[in-house]
Amino acid sequence: MSTPAVPPSSLDRFFVTLRRSTVTRSPQGIVGGVCAGLAERLDLSTKVVRVVAVVLALLGPAVGLYLLAWLLLPDHQGRLHLERALRGGETTSIVLLVVTVLAVVGDTGVHARVGWLSLVIVGVGVWAVTRASSRPRPGTRGADSPS
């Protein structure tokens, strides 16, 4: 007897859709590779795209948009920070997710109402992530364990 195939979840389909993007983050990037990837896709100078991004960041919500792109665009190997945060529990990706959410909330004007609470949320999030990442995973030995 064979077991029936499990259909892909909505989250699986979402990640597959993101991987189909014609824009990917570039390994030649300075911060997240978003500007370099966009420049490659548009066949523009990376410097021009970076200058435009900085100007937009000074004038509007470009920081939140950049962080969203960093989180949602795949790199050249198809890896997504959002997937690594949600499924893999990767510390840097989780921190990027939290910072992105706070930046986007800040850009919508809700941040003024949240105020100090955002700092508490970030603090607790960073504490929880660093605490969880410092614990040995089940089935693995810590550095202090005898072999």
Secondary structure, DSSP 8 states (H G I E B T S, - for coil): ---------HHHHHHHHHHT-S--B-TT-SSSSHHHHHHHHHT--HHHHHHHHHHHHHHSTHHHHHHHHHHHS-BTT---HHHHHHTS--HHHHHHHHHHHHHHHHHTTTHHHHTHHHHHHHHHHHHHHHHHHHS--TT---TTS--
